[in-house]
Amino acid sequence: MTAEAAVRHSALSFVKRDRVQEVEAFVQDVLVPLVQRARPRLADHWQLLRPDGGPSDDGTVVFATLFFGESTLAEWDLEALFSFSGELPIS
């Protein structure tokens, strides 16, 4: 991510307190390598943010994902890559 890149899209994810480590592991172990391999142009154009404090009163932790640059939301749709069997398509 470059310092001059503006946020183009953002998304909030509400995660139950007992699932936070699972979500963080999924992002690090699955999503990061998937984006790097299947969509290398986008690999440095997103950031996942998590609050420093604990969960909210209802027991959830809010993650914010920021997407930078000229990408469209369609380019960030990774669902098709999870159902693909075999080599990942490169786009």
Beta strands, then each sheet from edge to edge (+ up, - down):
strand 1: 7-16
strand 2: 46-49
strand 3: 60-68
sheet 1: 1+ 3- 2+
end
